[in-house]
């Protein structure tokens, strides 16, 4: 056991790893040698390693000796013939405290331990979601890198109803994918200035190879999660990415069709209308128009004001069996429920102030196909819309009335015209913050495109075509050339 402990505690050494660029090669060599030593222990003394692992974990700091701690856990949960019968708190502590710099050198063991977590044998689902979410954020604080761990994590969070635990993950825009071209780096793995695409690689073991379907499935799951959380605009954007995913043969898959159907419905929830302006090939557009016809017809009825009865009739004409079998029954019910609130929003384009009775007579519920029975119900609906942030305005009650009695009138807010100086300043700061958050994404995108042979060709030919045939440079240039046509046989997202 003493021999095992001496190897486990050998890295990082207490001396000889000074800070600065000159120390990076030293750290790099030491980390690689330590991993080789641990691998040798696993093979030569696997029985001793597993037998003493639980005891050794008591003396190893997961934050300081992360690689050693990982290999001890690996011996317990992966290598051992019989895994521990009870959950081990060390497993949870490790994923919450490990040193991400060290783990870059032990990616294969790290990923195997993550996959073992999904079995649910060691810790319950909510703890698994917490651990994996924390692990991914520690590996990539930017959240911009897609990995093979994203789909199983979000799927588990969705089906175990633990979405709050993955909010940081699903809220981060992803712009980097394993296997992209131009991501090789001469700098060692321990350089903390490396972009995540340089160390979260198939070769490092921190991710497996991802397919186009993995990306589609992730965005589809992301849309489902956002719908459940009431983030309709985010759901709309996620389903749009599914529907417009670039494919090799310019065709579309089943998941793209299903994504398009939910894109239609989520646009109604997010925007109160259906925007069909997607950049699609003719073949994909025809497929969506044919298979998604029931959804498009519902959207057309939804777009019309004071049309609740016709919308309800269109939904029922198709039949609830159809919506439920497609997995969209609950979503369609919500579409009907939100028709009247969006109809009220449309009234704000015409009126600045309305009595509650006028709102009752000017709008109808698509759930029942008729007016609400009382102005009290109107007042309750307006209050919910205001509290959710969907509606800007105030309900003014006459003297002697009580909340919910349906008396009074509603004044629509004029939007930015009603802002005071402090609110304007806060809005400006919010916009500035959002712009700054885009900087790393834009930087990564520019770096990726600048190293893409196909994109460089596209830019050069585009410039030549703009100069025209008379310039001598643009002779014999195909003006109909597009970037998409150059790389139609390549997966645009993962670079394969």
C-alpha positions as CSV (number, residue, x, y, z in Angstrom):
1,X,0.0,0.0,0.0
2,X,2.9,2.4,0.8
3,X,4.3,1.8,-2.7
4,X,0.9,2.6,-4.2
5,X,0.6,5.8,-2.1
6,X,4.0,7.0,-3.2
7,X,3.1,6.8,-6.8
8,X,-0.3,8.4,-6.3
9,X,1.2,11.3,-4.4
10,X,4.0,11.9,-6.9
11,X,2.0,14.4,-8.9
12,X,1.9,17.3,-8.8
13,X,5.4,17.5,-7.2
14,X,5.7,20.1,-4.4
15,X,8.6,21.8,-6.2
16,X,9.8,22.3,-9.7
17,X,6.6,23.5,-11.3
18,X,7.0,27.2,-11.4
19,X,4.5,29.5,-13.0
20,X,5.0,30.9,-16.5
21,X,5.5,29.7,-20.1
22,X,8.8,28.1,-19.3
23,X,7.2,25.8,-16.8
24,X,4.6,24.5,-19.2
25,X,6.8,21.8,-20.9
26,X,7.9,20.7,-17.4
27,X,4.3,20.3,-16.2
28,X,3.4,18.6,-19.5
29,X,6.1,15.9,-19.2
30,X,5.4,15.3,-15.5
31,X,1.7,14.8,-16.1
32,X,2.2,12.4,-18.9
33,X,4.8,10.4,-16.9
34,X,2.3,10.3,-14.0
35,X,-0.4,8.9,-16.2
36,X,1.9,6.2,-17.6
37,X,2.9,5.2,-14.0
38,X,-0.7,4.9,-13.0
39,X,-1.5,2.9,-16.1
40,X,1.3,0.5,-15.2
41,X,0.0,0.1,-11.7
42,X,-3.5,-0.7,-13.0
43,X,-2.0,-3.5,-15.2
44,X,0.7,-4.9,-12.9
45,X,-1.1,-4.6,-9.6
46,X,-4.7,-4.3,-10.4
47,X,-5.9,-6.5,-7.5
48,X,-3.9,-4.4,-4.9
49,X,-5.0,-1.2,-6.6
50,X,-8.7,-2.1,-6.3
51,X,-8.4,-3.6,-2.9
52,X,-6.8,-0.5,-1.3
53,X,-8.6,2.1,-3.4
54,X,-11.3,2.9,-0.8
55,X,-8.7,3.4,1.9
56,X,-6.4,5.4,-0.3
57,X,-9.2,7.8,-1.2
58,X,-9.2,9.0,2.4
59,X,-5.7,10.3,2.0
60,X,-5.8,11.8,-1.5
61,X,-7.1,15.3,-2.2
62,X,-9.4,15.3,-5.3
63,X,-8.6,19.0,-6.0
64,X,-4.8,18.6,-5.6
65,X,-4.2,15.0,-6.8
66,X,-7.0,14.9,-9.4
67,X,-5.4,12.3,-11.7
68,X,-4.6,9.9,-8.9
69,X,-8.1,10.3,-7.4
70,X,-9.6,9.6,-10.8
71,X,-7.7,6.4,-11.2
72,X,-8.7,5.2,-7.8
73,X,-12.3,5.8,-8.6
74,X,-11.8,4.1,-12.0
75,X,-10.4,1.0,-10.3
76,X,-13.5,0.9,-8.0
77,X,-16.2,1.5,-10.5
78,X,-14.8,0.4,-13.9
79,X,-11.9,-2.1,-13.3
80,X,-13.3,-4.0,-10.2
81,X,-15.2,-7.2,-10.8
82,X,-17.8,-6.2,-8.2
83,X,-18.6,-2.5,-7.9
84,X,-19.4,-1.0,-4.4
85,X,-22.9,-1.8,-3.3
86,X,-23.5,1.7,-1.8
87,X,-23.0,5.1,-3.3
88,X,-19.6,6.6,-2.7
89,X,-19.5,10.3,-1.7
90,X,-16.0,10.4,-3.1
91,X,-17.5,10.1,-6.6
92,X,-19.6,13.2,-6.2
93,X,-16.9,15.2,-4.5
94,X,-14.5,14.4,-7.3
95,X,-16.7,15.8,-10.1
96,X,-17.3,18.9,-8.1
97,X,-13.7,19.6,-7.1
98,X,-11.3,18.1,-9.7
99,X,-8.5,20.2,-11.2
100,X,-9.5,20.6,-14.9
101,X,-5.9,21.2,-15.9
102,X,-4.8,17.8,-14.7
103,X,-7.8,16.0,-16.1
104,X,-6.8,17.0,-19.6
105,X,-4.2,14.3,-19.4
106,X,-6.6,11.6,-18.2
107,X,-9.5,12.1,-20.6
108,X,-10.2,8.4,-21.4
109,X,-10.5,7.4,-17.7
110,X,-12.5,10.5,-17.0
111,X,-15.0,9.8,-19.8
112,X,-15.4,6.2,-18.8
113,X,-16.3,7.2,-15.3
114,X,-18.8,9.7,-16.6
115,X,-20.5,7.1,-18.7
116,X,-20.6,4.8,-15.7
117,X,-22.5,7.4,-13.8
118,X,-25.4,7.3,-16.3
119,X,-26.2,3.8,-15.2
120,X,-27.6,5.2,-12.0
121,X,-26.2,2.4,-9.9
122,X,-23.9,4.6,-7.8
123,X,-25.9,7.8,-7.3
124,X,-29.5,9.0,-8.1
125,X,-30.4,10.8,-11.2
126,X,-30.4,14.3,-9.7
127,X,-26.9,13.8,-8.3
128,X,-25.7,12.5,-11.7
129,X,-27.1,15.5,-13.5
130,X,-25.4,17.8,-10.9
131,X,-22.0,16.0,-11.2
132,X,-21.9,15.8,-15.0
133,X,-23.1,19.5,-15.4
134,X,-20.4,20.6,-13.0
135,X,-17.8,18.5,-14.7
136,X,-18.5,19.9,-18.1
137,X,-18.5,23.5,-16.8
138,X,-15.1,22.9,-15.1
139,X,-13.7,21.5,-18.3
140,X,-15.0,24.3,-20.5
141,X,-16.1,27.4,-18.6
142,X,-17.2,29.0,-21.8
143,X,-19.7,26.3,-22.6
144,X,-19.0,26.7,-26.3
145,X,-17.7,23.2,-27.0
146,X,-20.0,20.3,-27.9
147,X,-19.1,16.9,-26.5
148,X,-20.3,13.3,-26.6
149,X,-21.5,13.9,-23.0
150,X,-24.1,16.6,-23.8
151,X,-26.8,14.4,-25.2
152,X,-26.9,11.8,-22.4
153,X,-26.7,14.6,-19.8
154,X,-29.6,16.7,-21.2
155,X,-31.7,13.5,-21.9
156,X,-31.3,12.4,-18.3
157,X,-32.1,15.9,-17.0
158,X,-35.2,16.1,-19.1
159,X,-36.6,12.7,-18.3
160,X,-35.7,12.9,-14.6
161,X,-37.1,16.5,-14.4
162,X,-33.9,18.0,-13.2
163,X,-33.6,20.8,-15.8
164,X,-32.6,23.5,-13.3
165,X,-29.3,21.7,-12.8
166,X,-28.4,22.0,-16.5
167,X,-29.5,25.6,-17.1
168,X,-25.8,26.8,-17.5
169,X,-25.2,24.0,-20.1
170,X,-28.3,24.5,-22.2
171,X,-28.1,28.3,-22.1
172,X,-24.6,28.4,-23.6
173,X,-24.4,28.8,-27.4
174,X,-22.3,26.0,-28.9
175,X,-19.9,26.9,-31.7
176,X,-17.2,24.3,-31.4
177,X,-17.4,20.6,-32.3
178,X,-15.0,17.7,-32.0
179,X,-13.1,16.9,-35.2
180,X,-13.3,20.4,-36.7
181,X,-10.5,21.3,-39.0
182,X,-7.8,23.8,-38.0
183,X,-7.9,23.1,-34.3
184,X,-4.5,21.5,-33.8
185,X,-2.3,23.4,-31.3
186,X,1.5,23.2,-30.8
187,X,1.1,24.4,-27.2
188,X,1.0,21.7,-24.4
189,X,-2.4,20.6,-22.9
190,X,-1.6,22.3,-19.6
191,X,-1.7,25.8,-21.2
192,X,-4.8,27.3,-19.7
193,X,-5.1,29.8,-22.6
194,X,-5.9,27.0,-25.0
195,X,-9.4,27.1,-26.6
196,X,-11.6,24.1,-25.5
197,X,-11.5,22.6,-29.0
198,X,-7.7,22.1,-28.6
199,X,-7.9,19.9,-25.5
200,X,-11.5,18.4,-25.6
201,X,-10.7,16.1,-28.4
202,X,-11.2,12.5,-29.4
203,X,-7.5,12.0,-29.0
204,X,-7.5,13.3,-25.4
205,X,-10.4,11.1,-24.5
206,X,-12.5,13.9,-23.1
207,X,-15.1,13.3,-25.8
208,X,-15.9,10.6,-28.3
209,X,-16.5,11.3,-32.0
210,X,-19.9,12.9,-32.6
211,X,-22.2,12.4,-35.5
212,X,-24.5,14.8,-37.2
213,X,-27.4,13.0,-35.6
214,X,-25.9,13.7,-32.1
215,X,-26.0,17.5,-32.8
216,X,-29.6,17.2,-34.2
217,X,-30.7,15.2,-31.2
218,X,-29.1,17.7,-28.8
219,X,-30.9,20.7,-30.3
220,X,-34.2,18.8,-30.4
221,X,-33.8,17.9,-26.7
222,X,-32.8,21.5,-26.1
223,X,-36.0,22.7,-27.6
224,X,-38.0,20.3,-25.5
225,X,-36.2,21.5,-22.3
226,X,-36.9,25.1,-23.2
227,X,-40.5,24.4,-23.8
228,X,-40.9,22.8,-20.4
229,X,-39.1,25.8,-18.8
230,X,-41.3,28.3,-20.6
231,X,-38.4,29.7,-22.6
232,X,-40.3,29.8,-25.9
233,X,-37.9,32.0,-27.8
234,X,-35.0,29.6,-27.0
235,X,-37.1,26.6,-28.0
236,X,-38.0,28.3,-31.2
237,X,-34.3,28.9,-32.0
238,X,-33.3,25.3,-31.1
239,X,-36.0,23.8,-33.4
240,X,-35.0,26.2,-36.1
241,X,-31.5,24.8,-36.0
242,X,-32.8,21.3,-36.3
243,X,-35.0,22.1,-39.3
244,X,-32.2,24.0,-41.1
245,X,-29.3,21.6,-40.3
246,X,-27.1,21.3,-43.4
247,X,-27.2,17.8,-44.8
248,X,-24.9,16.1,-47.4
249,X,-27.6,15.3,-49.9
250,X,-29.7,18.5,-49.2
251,X,-32.5,16.1,-48.0
252,X,-34.0,15.9,-44.6
253,X,-34.3,13.2,-41.9
254,X,-37.2,12.3,-39.6
255,X,-35.8,14.3,-36.7
256,X,-35.6,17.4,-39.0
257,X,-39.2,17.0,-39.9
258,X,-40.2,16.6,-36.3
259,X,-38.1,19.6,-35.4
260,X,-39.8,21.6,-38.1
261,X,-43.3,20.7,-36.8
262,X,-42.3,21.9,-33.3
263,X,-40.6,24.9,-34.9
264,X,-44.0,25.9,-36.2
265,X,-45.7,25.5,-32.9
266,X,-43.0,27.1,-30.8
267,X,-43.1,30.2,-33.1
268,X,-46.7,30.6,-32.2
269,X,-45.9,30.5,-28.5
270,X,-42.8,32.7,-28.8
271,X,-44.0,35.3,-31.3
272,X,-47.7,34.9,-31.5
273,X,-47.4,34.2,-35.2
274,X,-45.7,31.8,-37.7
275,X,-42.6,33.0,-39.6
276,X,-41.9,30.6,-42.4
277,X,-38.8,32.4,-43.8
278,X,-36.3,29.6,-43.5
279,X,-33.3,29.1,-45.8
280,X,-34.1,25.7,-47.2
281,X,-33.4,23.7,-50.3
282,X,-36.3,23.1,-52.6
283,X,-36.4,19.4,-51.7
284,X,-36.5,20.1,-47.9
285,X,-39.0,22.8,-48.3
286,X,-41.3,20.5,-50.2
287,X,-41.0,17.7,-47.6
288,X,-41.8,20.1,-44.8
289,X,-44.7,21.6,-46.6
290,X,-46.2,18.1,-47.3
291,X,-45.6,16.3,-44.0
292,X,-46.0,19.4,-41.9
293,X,-49.2,20.6,-43.6
294,X,-51.5,20.0,-40.5
295,X,-49.1,22.2,-38.4
296,X,-49.0,24.9,-41.1
297,X,-52.8,25.0,-41.3
298,X,-53.1,25.4,-37.6
299,X,-50.5,28.2,-37.7
300,X,-52.4,30.1,-40.4
301,X,-55.5,30.0,-38.3
302,X,-53.5,31.2,-35.3
303,X,-52.2,34.1,-37.2
304,X,-55.6,35.6,-37.7
305,X,-57.1,37.8,-35.0
306,X,-60.5,37.1,-33.5
307,X,-60.3,33.6,-35.0
308,X,-60.5,31.3,-31.9
309,X,-63.4,29.2,-33.1
310,X,-61.8,28.5,-36.5
311,X,-58.5,27.6,-34.8
312,X,-60.2,25.2,-32.4
313,X,-62.1,23.6,-35.4
314,X,-58.8,23.2,-37.4
315,X,-57.1,21.4,-34.5
316,X,-60.1,19.1,-33.9
317,X,-60.5,18.4,-37.6
318,X,-57.1,16.8,-37.7
319,X,-57.9,15.0,-34.4
320,X,-56.3,14.7,-31.0
321,X,-55.2,11.1,-31.8
322,X,-52.9,12.5,-34.5
323,X,-51.4,15.2,-32.2
324,X,-50.9,12.8,-29.3
325,X,-49.3,10.1,-31.5
326,X,-46.9,12.7,-32.8
327,X,-46.0,13.6,-29.2
328,X,-47.4,17.1,-29.6
329,X,-50.8,16.8,-27.9
330,X,-49.7,18.8,-24.8
331,X,-48.0,21.4,-26.9
332,X,-51.1,21.8,-29.1
333,X,-53.2,22.3,-26.0
334,X,-50.8,25.1,-24.9
335,X,-51.1,26.7,-28.3
336,X,-54.8,26.9,-28.0
337,X,-54.5,28.2,-24.4
338,X,-52.1,31.0,-25.5
339,X,-54.2,32.1,-28.5
340,X,-56.3,34.5,-26.5
341,X,-53.3,36.1,-24.6
342,X,-51.7,36.8,-28.0
343,X,-54.9,38.2,-29.3
344,X,-54.9,40.6,-26.4
345,X,-51.4,41.6,-27.3
346,X,-52.6,42.4,-30.8
347,X,-55.2,44.7,-29.4
348,X,-52.4,46.8,-28.1
349,X,-51.5,47.7,-31.7
350,X,-54.9,49.4,-32.1
351,X,-55.9,50.6,-28.6
352,X,-54.1,52.3,-25.8
353,X,-56.8,51.6,-23.2
354,X,-59.8,49.3,-22.9
355,X,-62.4,48.4,-20.3
356,X,-62.2,44.8,-19.2
357,X,-65.6,44.1,-20.7
358,X,-64.4,45.3,-24.1
359,X,-61.4,42.9,-23.9
360,X,-63.9,40.1,-23.0
361,X,-66.1,40.8,-26.1
362,X,-63.2,41.5,-28.5
363,X,-61.3,38.2,-27.8
364,X,-62.2,34.6,-27.5
365,X,-60.6,31.5,-25.9
366,X,-59.4,28.9,-28.5
367,X,-59.9,26.2,-25.8
368,X,-63.7,26.7,-25.8
369,X,-64.1,28.6,-29.0
370,X,-66.1,31.4,-27.2
371,X,-65.8,34.5,-25.1
372,X,-64.8,34.2,-21.4
373,X,-67.9,34.1,-19.3
374,X,-67.0,37.0,-16.9
375,X,-64.7,40.0,-16.8
376,X,-63.3,38.6,-13.6
377,X,-61.7,35.8,-15.7
378,X,-60.3,38.5,-18.0
379,X,-58.7,40.3,-15.1
380,X,-57.1,37.1,-13.9
381,X,-55.7,36.4,-17.4
382,X,-54.3,39.9,-17.6
383,X,-52.7,39.7,-14.2
384,X,-51.0,36.4,-15.2
385,X,-49.8,37.9,-18.4
386,X,-48.3,40.9,-16.6
387,X,-46.6,38.9,-13.9
388,X,-45.0,36.6,-16.5
389,X,-43.7,39.6,-18.4
390,X,-45.7,38.7,-21.5
391,X,-47.8,41.9,-21.3
392,X,-46.8,45.5,-20.4
393,X,-49.5,47.6,-18.8
394,X,-51.6,48.3,-15.8
395,X,-55.0,47.4,-14.5
396,X,-56.8,50.4,-13.0
397,X,-59.6,49.6,-10.5
398,X,-62.4,52.0,-9.5
399,X,-62.9,52.9,-5.8
400,X,-64.6,50.2,-3.7
401,X,-63.7,47.3,-6.1
402,X,-61.6,44.3,-5.1
403,X,-59.0,42.4,-7.2
404,X,-60.6,39.7,-9.4
405,X,-64.1,41.3,-9.5
406,X,-63.7,42.3,-13.2
407,X,-64.2,46.0,-12.7
408,X,-61.9,48.6,-14.2
409,X,-59.9,49.1,-17.4
410,X,-56.5,48.1,-18.8
411,X,-53.9,50.6,-20.1
412,X,-51.4,49.2,-22.6
413,X,-47.8,50.3,-22.0
414,X,-46.2,52.2,-24.8
415,X,-43.0,50.3,-24.3
416,X,-39.8,52.2,-24.4
417,X,-41.7,55.5,-24.3
418,X,-42.7,54.7,-20.7
419,X,-39.1,54.1,-19.6
420,X,-37.4,56.5,-17.2
421,X,-33.7,57.3,-17.4
422,X,-32.7,54.6,-15.0
423,X,-34.6,51.9,-17.0
424,X,-33.0,53.2,-20.3
425,X,-29.5,52.9,-18.7
426,X,-30.2,49.4,-17.5
427,X,-31.4,48.4,-20.9
428,X,-28.2,49.8,-22.5
429,X,-26.1,47.9,-20.0
430,X,-27.9,44.7,-20.8
431,X,-27.4,45.2,-24.5
432,X,-23.7,45.9,-23.9
433,X,-23.4,42.7,-21.8
434,X,-25.0,40.6,-24.5
435,X,-22.6,42.0,-27.1
436,X,-19.6,41.3,-24.9
437,X,-20.8,37.7,-24.4
438,X,-20.7,37.2,-28.1
439,X,-17.0,38.1,-28.4
440,X,-15.5,34.7,-27.7
441,X,-18.0,33.1,-30.0
442,X,-17.2,35.5,-32.8
443,X,-13.5,35.0,-32.2
444,X,-13.8,31.2,-32.4
445,X,-15.9,31.4,-35.5
446,X,-13.4,33.7,-37.2
447,X,-10.6,31.4,-36.3
448,X,-12.4,28.4,-37.7
449,X,-13.4,30.0,-41.0
450,X,-9.9,31.5,-41.5
451,X,-8.5,28.0,-41.5
452,X,-11.2,26.5,-43.7
453,X,-9.9,25.8,-47.2
454,X,-13.5,25.8,-48.6
455,X,-14.4,29.0,-47.0
456,X,-11.3,30.8,-48.3
457,X,-12.1,29.5,-51.8
458,X,-15.6,30.8,-51.4
459,X,-14.4,34.3,-50.4
460,X,-11.9,34.5,-53.2
461,X,-14.4,33.5,-55.9
462,X,-17.1,35.7,-54.4
463,X,-14.7,38.7,-54.6
464,X,-13.7,37.8,-58.2
465,X,-17.4,37.5,-59.2
466,X,-18.1,40.9,-57.7
467,X,-15.4,42.5,-59.8
468,X,-17.0,41.2,-62.9
469,X,-15.8,39.6,-66.1
470,X,-14.4,42.9,-67.4
471,X,-11.7,43.1,-64.7
472,X,-9.8,40.1,-66.0
473,X,-9.8,38.6,-62.5
474,X,-13.4,37.4,-62.6
475,X,-13.3,35.7,-66.0
476,X,-15.2,32.4,-66.3
477,X,-16.4,32.7,-62.7
478,X,-19.7,31.0,-61.9
479,X,-21.7,33.8,-60.3
480,X,-24.2,31.2,-58.9
481,X,-21.5,29.7,-56.8
482,X,-22.3,29.4,-53.2
483,X,-20.4,28.3,-50.1
484,X,-22.9,25.5,-49.6
485,X,-22.4,24.1,-53.1
486,X,-18.6,23.8,-52.5
487,X,-18.9,21.6,-49.5
488,X,-22.1,19.6,-50.0
489,X,-20.3,16.3,-49.3
490,X,-19.1,17.5,-45.9
491,X,-20.8,17.6,-42.6
492,X,-20.7,21.4,-42.0
493,X,-21.0,21.2,-38.2
494,X,-18.3,18.7,-37.3
495,X,-16.0,19.0,-40.3
496,X,-16.0,15.4,-41.3
